[in-house]
């Protein structure tokens, strides 16, 4: 499977053991960089102030027991055994879970959903809808809009905390790695060396982002592998040399003794212990780049044992050493032998850079996904690799993350505050994943609600315990992710709310097809050479911005195409299924509708390839449409003579999957009654279509499969001159392509209607318009060339 369409679409059963081993090795550098460097700061954050390392060793053994069981229950059992199975066509992460839920229950707030989307190959349901019984949870979610809004807000909270983690993880990782210099520098020189070196490394890390990770990505896996072996070797040495009986601390009884002795302060120290599972979410989020078996193999056979040995080794050393002048010395480097401390320091810095790179790339990815759900302002997305899908770079976000990372490093200056902030972000994302997975168990896997409740109660209780311990550190650093989340939530809610309201305004003010057909007679409409692409969010009707355009300037292009670029709740849409084509008006009007569908992980095409594919698709549609009209000429007259609005509304799905049953749908979601067939169109077959002439040959599609959304209710031409009409329409399309293409977009200004509340005025008049003016315009997001851009002013009164 080409990476352009997602590795997640490959069935794991087809992977050989060699492929699985290779993917497991590659996953070390992408998935486990963050998780593998957690031993650098877990003990240091835990023993920062809340508890002290005493001669009885009850504290260190209790912390080790907590670390062992936390790593066992959350990453190993919850993620590897359960959550990784909740994939969306091989993709993982918060949006994958939300996408699964939206497909199995009508909970999406995006208004342009079509039944035709369910015919996509990647629109996979666990059970056929006709045999699926509706659970009460599904009925409640679909019935109450407030519950659907709450679900979306929960997904937004998880997204905001992932972005916050993108700020905090690079700071604490690099700072903890560089802090090993403390043992080689005097006390007076430490703060003048550790902070500047950390900031220099962070600047270097973010400055390299625009080159993409594919150029140095081959080094990531060896670095993390060497780091894991180094941790394991040092841990095993400390266990054998200092305390071979440290394994006894794995008994859960030591957790009870720890809490009994330390009481409130022991509970507060859990905010440092939870950092041992930092990066666990990456196993699920990066599932699409690898496979379930590869990630499972890498964690269970290498990462998990290496982490346990590292933590046990540190505990074994600390159990025999208690004479520390400061609790901040209770960390990773104190247990490293002096002779190898410098090589370990260099390797730790490299591993921290790899771990930071993974979370930065993940932040870019989740922001790109947020845009697809209209939950984030438009930003420029640069694809740094032509071969590897998902390698993206967002300039504005990159430099903003760098500034915030440096501010966190300079502002906090210690592992304690950074750990408190990072811990709250990590555990919040895990709580969101737990809740969404419990919904997937009921709605998608169709398991008993009691099983989902047991999952939520067991893992949710553990994570809620850690969440409370992190939240109590609000004044000691935990305020930062909350502040970042509030700002990001405000931005996302304002953008999503106003986008939905704008769509409802467009839907209410759209123009009827009859108006467009009668316009030529009333205004003396002139058709100019070329192709006019009118961008709109509507999947039916004529948008109000186009009516505003033609009433002020009564002319439009020889070929008119209403283009709707929409996102569907699937990770990928195959190119052969991307376009839905239909007519707007009779064939002589030369007006079409094109719905372009993308998944939330899809790469949007550049303008040149999109324009070429669009023309090829239209050409093939014209030929197929002619054959449909010829075949329907024998039908009763009452089925042939339809109103123009009915013609536009009734569109037939041409299924891309030959094994899929055939169906006809209209844009309102009801099942149509016209005959539909599965059409597989290749260049050779297209050349043999009705009425192919020299003009048609010039724009014949390339040799690939093409599927279309066809209107089968257009009046049929006479059999004698049907081929001639097709040739004329194809010749007009070719001539229009030669004349050039214009991209017509709406340039919107949004304002609240009189009498709106103060909160709405602040959100729309101030917040949204500020974001709109200072973020990328739709022409940048759609990659429209400035020379071909025509913007139509539009005022939205919401």
Number of C-alpha atoms within 10 A of each C-alpha: 10 11 16 15 20 24 21 24 19 18 13 16 8 9 15 10 11 9 13 21 17 13 21 24 20 24 25 27 25 25 30 28 30 29 24 30 30 24 21 26 27 29 28 22 28 30 25 23 15 17 19 19 18 14 14 10 19 20 25 28 26 24 28 28 24 24 25 21 15 20 19 15 15 19 24 18 14 17 22 22 13 14 24 25 15 22 21 28 22 25 29 25 26 24 26 25 22 23 23 26 24 19 20 21 17 15 23 21 16 16 12 17 19 16 15 20 20 16 20 20 17 18 20 16 14 12 13 8 10 6 7 13 11 14 13 12 14 18 12 13 18 16 13 11 14 11 14 19 15 12 19 18 15 20 20 23 22 25 26 27 27 26 25 26 28 26 27 29 29 30 31 30 28 29 28 29 26 21 26 23 17 16 14 11 13 10 10 8 11 15 14 10 15 21 19 15 15 25 21 11 18 22 16 13 17 20 13 10 19 15 14 17 20 13 10 9 15 12 14 23 22 16 20 29 21 14 22 26 16 18 27 23 16 20 26 21 21 24 23 14 12 19 18 15 10 18 17 12 22 19 16 15 12 21 22 13 15 21 17 11 12 17 12 13 15 23 19 23 25 24 30 28 25 30 27 26 23 24 25 23 27 21 26 26 22 21 24 26 22 25 27 25 18 22 26 18 18 21 22 14 10 18 20 20 13 23 26 19 22 29 27 29 31 28 32 30 22 25 21 12 17 16 11 12 8 11 20 17 17 27 25 24 24 17 22 21 13 10 8 10 18 16 10 20 18 14 18 27 22 19 29 32 24 30 29 28 25 25 25 26 21 24 26 22 20 21 22 26 22 21 19 20 19 19 22 22 22 22 19 18 20 14 19 19 16 10 12 17 20 24 18 23 25 20 17 12 17 18 15 12 21 23 15 16 23 21 15 21 24 15 11 15 17 19 25 24 25 27 31 32 29 30 31 32 31 26 26 22 21 25 21 19 24 23 19 24 26 22 24 22 21 22 27 22 15 17 14 12 17 10 13 20 16 12 19 19 16 12 18 20 13 15 20 16 16 24 23 16 25 29 20 16 18 17 11 17 22 23 18 22 27 20 12 18 22 15 12 20 20 14 18 22 19 21 24 22 16 21 17 15 14 18 18 15 15 20 19 11 15 18 18 15 20 14 11 16 15 11 16 15 8 9 14 10 16 14 14 14 18 22 27 25 24 22 21 23 18 21 22 23 21 24 23 19 25 22 18 14 18 17 12 9 12 17 16 18 19 22 24 22 25 28 24 22 19 19 25 24 27 27 27 28 27 18 16 13 23 20 25 24 28 28 28 26 22 15 19 9 14 18 19 20 26 25 22 19 23 25 22 24 24 22 19 16 12 12 13 12 9 13 16 13 16 18 20 19 21 23 24 25 24 24 23 22 22 25 20 21 22 19 15 21 16 10 12 9 11 7 13 18 14 15 14 17 15 15 23 25 21 26 26 29 27 26 25 21 16 12 8 12 10 17 19 25 21 21 19 14 12 12 14 15 12 17 14 20 16 18 17 18 19 16 17 12 10 21 18 11 19 19 19 19 18 11 17 25 16 12 20 20 24 12 12 11 15 23 24 28 23 22 27 28 26 26 20 22 20 12 14 8 11 17 20 16 19 26 21 17 22 28 20 19 25 22 17 21 20 12 14 12 19 19 20 23 21 21 15 16 15 18 18 16 12 9 7 10 11 9 9 17 18 14 21 21 16 13 17 25 19 12 17 17 10 11 15 14 16 16 18 15 14 15 15 19 14 10 8 13 15 18 15 14 13 17 12 15 13 18
